[in-house]
Amino acid sequence: MIHYTCDRCQRKIETEQETLYQLRIEIDSVAPPEPALDADEQAAREFLDLDETIDDLNPSAEEATDRTPLSFDLCHECFTRYSQDPLGLNSSELGFSKN
């Protein structure tokens, strides 16, 4: 039998009696806009783009790490809290002292 634990509150989730929620998040790195190029720089860029296109036919293991998939098991209460504030903008649960 597979046992599930909520990744947020660490409570055991009894799947026979309650719903298990699996949260999947995928993070992609996004490049900033490129600066304007003069004619020579543009020609060099086009050559490099062509070279990258050829490399795209055989992606390396390093390129595979640009995407970072995350997966979390959540109980009903934690899923409800997450769905109400997915970025944690209204969360006061960080635990900082009042100093």
N, C-alpha and C positions, 0 to 999 in steps of 0.2 A: 504494500500500500504506500502511495506517495503522500508525504506530509508537506504541507505548505505553511509558511510563516509570513506574516505581513512584513514587508521590508521597511515600513514606516514605524509601526508601533511594536513590532516583534512578537505580536500575539499569534498563537497557532490558529490557523483557519481550518475549521471543520467543514470540508467541502460537501459532506453528506447533508449538512444542515444549513449552510449559508453559501452565498455566492463568492467565488474567487474572482477578483478583477486583475487582469494582467495589463499593465501600462507599458506601452512601448514608445520610446522616444528615439528619434534619429537626428543626430546633429551633423550638419554639413559645414565645412569651412567655406567661406565666401571671400573671394578676392576683392580688395578695394578697387575703385575706378583707376584706370591707367592714365598717366599724364599725357598731354598732347605731344606728338612726336614730329620731328622734321622729316624730310623726304628720305634721307639716308637711314635714319632710325626706323622709319616705317618699312623700308625695304628689308632691313635686318629682322624686324619683327615678323614680317611675312615669311621669311625664310625659317625662322625659329618655329612659327606656327605650323608650317608644313612638316618640319622635323617632329614636332609634338604629335601631329596627326598620325604620322607613321608609328611613333612610339605608342599611341593609343591602341594600336592593333595588338600590342603585347603589353598590357599593363603590368607594372611591377608590384611587388608586395607593399612597397612604401606608399604607392598611390591608393591602395586599398584601405589605408588607415585614415584617409581624409574623412571618411564617414564613421561615426562612432554610434552604433546602435546600443541603446540601453533598454533593459527590461526589468520591471518591478512587479512583484505580487502584492496586491493590496486587499485588505478586508473591506467590508462595506463602509464602515465609518471613515476609514482613511481615504477611500475612493471619493466619498461624498465631500470631505474636506478639500481634497485635491481638485475636484471638479469645480468647486466654488472659488478657488484661488490658485490656479495652476502655476503661477509664477511666484507665489508666496509673497505678494506685495502687501497683503494685509496681515501677515503672520507676525506674531510677537513671541514665537516659540524659540527664538535663537538662544535664550538663556544668558544674556549679558547681565552683569551685576549693575546695581544702581549707583556705583561709585562715580 
